[in-house]
Amino acid sequence: MDIVVCVKHVAAPESQFKVDPLTNVLDEKGLRYELNPNDEFAVEEALRVKDKLGEGQVTAITLGPPRARDALVRCLAMGADQAFHIHDEAFEESDVHVTSIILARVINRLGYGLVFCGGEAWDDGQGYVPAGLAEELGTPLVTGVTEVESVLDSEGARVLRLLEKGDQERVECSLPAVFAVAMAANRPRYPTLRNRLRALRQEIPCWDRKIIGLEEEEVGASGSLTRRIRVSYPRPRAKKLAAPDSSLPVSQRLNFFLSGGVSQKESNLLDGSTDEAAAKVVEFLMDESIISGKGVT
Amino acid sequence: MAQEEGIWVFAEQRNGELLDVSLELLGEGRRLAERLGGEVAAILLGNGLEQLVDPLAHYGADRVYLVEGESLEEFASDTYVEVIAGLVQKSKPRVFLAGVTWQTRDFLPRVAARTGMAFAANYSKVVTDAAGALEVTRPIYGGKLDGIYAIVPEKSNSLVATATPGAVGMEKPNLEKKVELNRIEAKINSHSIRTRVIDFIKGDPRKMDIRQAEVVVAAGRGMGCAENFECVQELADLLGACVAGTRPAVDAGWLPFERQVGQTGKSVSPKLYICCGVSGAIQHTVGMKDSKHIIAINKDPDAPIFKICELGIVADVNEAVPKLIARLRQVVGSGGAQDTDSIIDKL
């Protein structure tokens, strides 16, 4: 089976994020780039599926500027069979909508049985591209995939997906399909030095707009539904400052203002015998309906 | 083409109970509708959910689209996309709000892709610029910066935006408010459903990510040694809780690193956080101070943990925890622990 993994080259979380105060754009000087952390789980899951099937090939693709080639080198070093770099000046400033269209074109051209993506790109955090791909390709989508249990060409695939509160679901899905892999779904393999060196020598074809067959108006800023107009530092969350009760004495009201209106949590210290304390705690848990007489709720 | 108007809110429910985030967003929808015009409509999907229509009105909905059908009893991405994209194409909302949950992450971006609406995850603010085009603010780079995005009017005039639960706060309900109900029967082509749920696996507190836990029992240096640490696991099993720990507990090898809470570990905000032998150093408390209820057991009455806890026991943990376990056993019976064991067996 042919498996395609979509990855992104993103600014690493430990980079320096500075906003240019004159232009309100991100100062790229302090940024260091790497393979999107979430995408490593997608690459690993794709490689595991290939290992399980014992056939087929894993193709990594990325859309991005020349530096994004490094993300593909990482995928090759992890064990991907081939990689394609999607790059064209016209693609710059593409939003998630256009990105999905471009990637879907490429995937269609490559041929595929399964498409893997990370849950979301760390830099953008939209989690849109897997869905955009599924819609463009006309395939089903499963998000939050923690494990692909089995792949049968005729019936489809069985996967485990994460819901909430640690609950999981086993889902059967027809193929071809798009899977968005959950964070920490697996332990991505660490590329050996030999594989890294081999990956550096491997050829990575670059596909531009003409090869993919898209018009200039369809891509980049002119095709996008959204445009980033500026970035800013997040505003600190406003503290709620309630007005002090006017019936309080002046000293207390002053204290109220000096403390910023924040009072320490009224804690209830139990320092009697441990038996009594245990009984009180259980009583508290029942009051807050965390436990009930019948069992844990 | 009809002009897009009105604010929609996805009224998400689990087994017939509305999620808080949907009620929060109805209030937010009201505020938006005042600025952008149009009505606030709630979109409710499921089967036999009529009792939820009034609460939706009380929290701000002018209209409820109630889509019912047997095929909607269980959540399936394909059916939700089909139903909701159909509604959007017909009635054209300007802004469509929803909470960030596993369900909306699964189907909502697909609705946007299918209907040509712009999409913004984890949004914090929606405004209009001088020309009346939408502008949305959302966190980027893991929340280190805010990105302000314009929706390009020539391309799209409407927006799907999701918000994290608790981000906007809930308004007081207005119990007088009346609502218009649009009842729609779901017609689903069964061929269009391409995924099928085979079974459901309950989360196992011993294995799951501590950030997803509702109850966390944490151990600190005060536990003393690995043997004493076992009673913490026992307490957690009784409560169906996840075990976590401070950095000293992880460094001592009692717990794996992924269960560390604090500055160099994970941040959690469960319903209940019980700390055993945790002094309350700032490096730990930054990771747990947002928990709803905190119970602390420590022998030092001046330990800083007692400043942030709701209930504190001043006692040696190795004496207090077994007592607490015994007392809990009396109340919940041994059922709790057995349940957990049987789940582990199944896995």
Interface residues (C-beta under 8 A of the other chain):
Chain A: A11 P13 F17 V19 L26 V96 H97 S100 E120 W122 D123 D124 G125 Q126 G127 Y128 P130 A131 G132 A134 E135 E136 T139 P140 L141 V142 T143 G144 R158 L160 L162 L163 E164 K165 G166 D167 Q168 E169 R170 V171 E172 C173 S174 A177 A184 G223 S224 L225 T226 R227 R228 I229 R230 V231 S232 Y233 P234 R235 Q264 K265 E266 S267 N268 L269 L270 D271 T274 D275 A277 A278 A279 K280 V281 V282 F284 L285 M286 E288 I290 I291 S292 G293 K294 G295 V296
Chain B: S77 D78 T101 W102 R105 D106 F107 L108 P109 R110 A112 A113 R114 G116 A118 F119 A120 A121 N122 E135 V136 R138 P139 I140 Y141 G142 G143 K144 L145 D146 G147 I148 Y149 A150 I151 V152 K155 S156 R194 T195 R196 V197 I198 D199 F200 I201 K202 G203 D204 P205 K207 M208 D209 Q212 A213 E214 V215 L238 L239 G240 E258 K271 L272 H293 I295 P301 F306 K307 I308 C309 E310 L311 G312 I313 V314 A315 E319 A320 K323 L324 A326 R327 L328 V331 V332 G333 G335 G336 D339
